[in-house]
Amino acid sequence: MIKKYYLLSPGPTPVPEETLAAAAVPIIHHRTSEFSDILMETVEGLKYVFQTEHDVFILTSSGTGAMELAVTNTLCPGDKVITLNAGKFGERWGHICRAYGVDVREIVLEWGEPFTKEQLADELRANPETKAFFSILSETSTGTVYDIQGYGEVLAQSDAILVVDGISGIGATPCPMDEWKVDIIVAGSQKSFMIPPGLAYIAFSPKAWNLVEKSTMPKFYFDAKKYKKSLGKRTTPYTPAVSLIIQQKKSLDIIKAMGLEKLFEHHRILGDTTRAAVHAIGLELLSKIPGNIVTAVKVPAGVDGLKIVKTMQGKYMAYIAGAQDPHKGEFFRIAHLGYMGGFDVITALAALEMTLAELGFDFETGKGIKAAEEILKENWE
Ligand SMILES: *Cc1c(COP(=O)(O)O)cnc(C)c1O
C-alpha cells in the first residue's frame, strides 16, 4: 500500500494547499512598501483572531520565544509571580521565570484538573505582591482548557497582569483578549494558525505595557519596545521570515472568510466527534474539562500505551501524539485543531481502532467510527 503520511498532532498541524503554494514565489525584500503592506495586513488579521485593538507583534521564533519575551519584557529580577503548572506547558512558565531570577510561586495541579477563579482570588489574597499570573488557555499536554475569562475578572481588580499562553488555543477556542481583560497573549504559527512552524505572536494590554516601560530584565533580540517602534514604521526590527508571513497572510484570509465563530464551532464539532468515539470504544478522557483542540485519552489497563503510539505512527503513519514526561505511556493525544476536517478525525479513529484490536483490547471494532459518523452527520453543513 502507499504509505500516506497523516499529520494528526497538536502542532505542527496540516497546512492548506493554497497556503503551501503561497510560499513558492521569489523572495521579496523586507524593506519595501510591498512587504510592508503584506506585514500590516497580516497584523490586522492577527488582531482579528486575538480579538484585540492592540498591536500584535510577529516574532521569528517558535511559541516559546514569545513566552520568554512576555517574561523578560514585563518583569524585574526578584519580582513575585504565580504560575499555573497544570501540565508540560504551564510548567514552562516556571522554568522561564526562574531562568531570569523571578520569584515563582507555582500552583501544581494533577494533569487534567481544573483551577477556578475563586482559587486564583485566594492565591492573590495570600500573595498580594504578585506582579503577574501566568496561565495557559489550552494546556496541550493534557487537552484541558482553563477559565481565562474568570482569571481576567479576578486580575482586573488587582495590580497584577494576566499572561496567557494561547499557543494552541487562540483561533480554536474563544479567548477574546480585550473583552476578557487579558494583558498578554502569546500564540504560535504551527498550531491553529494553519502555517508551518517558525513564527510566534504576542500582544500587550496598556496595563501590561506599563510594566514593559519599567522592566529592568536583560533582553536584546526579544525587546518589545523595538517591535513596537518598528511596527509604527510598518516594519520589523530585524529580518522577518518573509515567506512565513506571506503564508500567514494567506491562511488568515482563509480564517477570516470562514469567520472566528464558525471556526470555534468547527473545533467544537471535531472535539465532540472525537470524544463520542472514544467513549463508544470504551476508553476514558484524561481531562476533567476537555477542550476542543486536542483529546487526551487514557490508555486502558492491559494495553501498552507506548505501543499504541508506535503502531499508529510506525505502521499506519497516523501521527497522533503520545503523552509527555512524566506520564509517558499513560495516555495519548488525538489533535483536531487548525486545518483538520471531519474525515481527519475519522482517519485518526480508524487507525486507533485497528491498533487497539491488534494490541488485544476487547471492544467492538467500528463502534467508535459509528459514533463519530453520527456526530459529524448531525453537524455537517
Ligand atoms: C506547542 C505549545 C508550546 C510550545 O511552543 P513551541 O512553538 O514548541 O515553542 C507552548 N505552549 C503550548 C500550550 C503549546 O501548545
The ligand as a Gaussian input file, in Angstrom:
#p B3LYP/6-31G(d) Opt

LIG

0 1
 C        3.159000      23.972000      21.309000
 C        2.984000      24.702000      22.580000
 C        4.034000      25.407000      23.186000
 C        5.430000      25.370000      22.677000
 O        5.571000      26.057000      21.536000
 P        6.874000      25.934000      20.636000
 O        6.366000      26.524000      19.373000
 O        7.256000      24.490000      20.550000
 O        7.921000      26.765000      21.282000
 C        3.774000      26.120000      24.334000
 N        2.561000      26.131000      24.884000
 C        1.532000      25.461000      24.353000
 C        0.198000      25.492000      25.032000
 C        1.703000      24.727000      23.179000
 O        0.678000      24.045000      22.652000

